[in-house]
Amino acid sequence: MFNESPADGKWTERPSATEAAMRDSESMFRLLFERSADAIALQDPRTGAFLDVNAALIQLTGAPNKAALVGSNPTVIAPELQPDGARSAD
């Protein structure tokens, strides 16, 4: 379990996994992320910008490549209006 210290924002606990296990976990995450048939995007929680996208999302959106999406906002792929009539930007 990780806890953040509200004073300095740094981790207060070390992970219980060894460095090798953590590297293996990162490799497995990357493999599952990149090869998933589901469209997946990783977003910056503060700005909402795409940090990374997988091939399924690129194909779903019709973007020419990953660079066209990374750094952009989800509004670039959203329809102007949602099914309920609300604007996607809202």
N, C-alpha and C positions, 0 to 999 in steps of 0.2 A: 504494500500500500504506500502511496506517495502522499505526503502532505505538504502544502505550501505554507511558508511562514508569512503572515500578513505584513510583517515589518519589512523584509527585504525581498520577498518573492522567490527565494531560493528553496530548493528541495531540502527537506529536513531529514529524510531517510534515504538510505541506499537501497537499491533493489536487491532482493534476495537471490536473484539469478546471477550466475557467473557471467563474465563478459562474453565468453564463447556462446553461451545459451542466448544471450541478448542479441548477438550478431546473427545467430541462426533464426531467431524470431523475426528480426528485421528482414532477413532474406526471404523467409516464408511469407511475411506480409507483402513484400514487394512482388513476389511471384504470384500470389493470389490476387493482388490488386491489378497487376498488368494483364493476367490471363483470364480474368473473370468475364463471363458472358454478360454480366450485369453492368450497366453504365454506372461508373463510380467517379466522383470528384472529391478531392480534398480541398477544403476551403479555409481561408484565413478567418478565424472567428471574429476578428475586429472589423475587417473591411468587407468580408464576404467574397473576396476575389478568389478565383481558382488558383490553388497552389500546384495541383497536379491533376491530371485526368487520365483515364485509361482508354484503350483503343475502342472499347464498346461505346463510350460516351462520344468519342470523336465521330464514330460511324453514325450513331443515333442523331447527332446534331447536324451532320453533313459538313462539319468543319473540314478544311483542307488538311490540317495537321494539328498536332498538340499545341504548337506555338500560337495558333490562332485563338486558343481558349485560355491557356495559362496566363494569368495576370488580368484577365477580363472578369467582368461581373456576370452572374447568372442571368441578368436581364437581357444579355445579348442572345441567349438561346430561348428565352421564354416568349410565348406569344403575347401580343399586345394586351389581349383580354383573356381572363380565365373563364372556364365554363359558366361560372355564376355571374359573369359580366364585370367583375372587378378588374381593375387594371393590374397587370403583373408587377409593374414598378412599385405599386403601393404595397 
